[in-house]
Amino acid sequence: MKTLILSLCTFTLLVGCSDGDVYICTGPQSEAYHKSDDCKGLRRCSGTIEKISKEDAKFIGRRACRFCY
């Protein structure tokens, strides 16, 4: 059982190295990142919507959207 769990964890790390891309609003009040560009949380975006890596979004201080995560 321990071997199976260890194998699954290793596989997840190898396959899931990248968290993928997310969407952010460039407006001054924006705080979150989103799974898709049509998320309810982006409807009132006062800037533009940009696609960036989840890692970069976290690096610039964004949190996960409460609607889509």
C-alpha positions as CSV (number, residue, x, y, z in Angstrom):
1,M,0.0,0.0,0.0
2,K,2.8,2.4,0.8
3,T,4.4,1.7,-2.5
4,L,1.2,2.5,-4.3
5,I,0.8,5.8,-2.5
6,L,4.4,6.7,-3.2
7,S,4.0,5.8,-6.8
8,L,0.9,7.9,-7.2
9,C,2.6,10.9,-5.5
10,T,5.6,10.6,-7.7
11,F,3.5,10.3,-10.8
12,T,1.4,13.4,-9.8
13,L,4.6,15.4,-9.3
14,L,6.0,14.4,-12.6
15,V,2.9,14.9,-14.6
16,G,1.6,17.9,-12.7
17,C,4.8,20.0,-12.7
18,S,2.9,22.9,-14.1
19,D,-0.2,24.2,-12.5
20,G,-1.5,25.4,-15.8
21,D,-2.7,28.7,-17.0
22,V,-5.2,31.0,-15.2
23,Y,-6.9,34.3,-16.0
24,I,-6.4,37.5,-14.1
25,C,-8.0,41.0,-14.4
26,T,-5.4,43.8,-14.7
27,G,-7.7,46.3,-12.9
28,P,-6.4,48.1,-9.8
29,Q,-8.8,46.3,-7.4
30,S,-8.1,42.8,-8.7
31,E,-7.0,40.1,-6.2
32,A,-7.9,36.7,-7.6
33,Y,-7.0,34.3,-10.4
34,H,-9.6,32.3,-12.3
35,K,-9.9,29.0,-14.1
36,S,-11.6,30.5,-17.2
37,D,-12.0,33.8,-18.8
38,D,-15.8,33.7,-18.5
39,C,-15.8,33.2,-14.7
40,K,-18.5,35.2,-12.8
41,G,-15.7,36.8,-10.8
42,L,-14.3,38.5,-13.9
43,R,-17.6,40.2,-15.0
44,R,-16.8,43.5,-13.4
45,C,-13.1,43.6,-14.5
46,S,-12.2,47.3,-15.0
47,G,-8.9,46.4,-16.8
48,T,-8.1,43.7,-19.3
49,I,-8.3,39.9,-18.8
50,E,-4.9,38.2,-19.3
51,K,-3.8,34.6,-19.4
52,I,-0.8,33.8,-17.2
53,S,0.6,30.8,-15.3
54,K,-0.9,29.9,-11.9
55,E,2.6,30.1,-10.5
56,D,3.0,33.7,-11.8
57,A,-0.4,34.6,-10.4
58,K,0.5,33.4,-7.0
59,F,3.9,35.2,-7.2
60,I,2.2,38.5,-7.8
61,G,-0.1,37.9,-4.8
62,R,-3.3,36.7,-6.3
63,R,-5.5,34.2,-4.5
64,A,-7.9,31.6,-6.0
65,C,-11.3,32.9,-7.1
66,R,-14.1,31.9,-4.7
67,F,-16.5,31.2,-7.6
68,C,-14.4,28.9,-9.8
69,Y,-12.1,27.2,-7.2
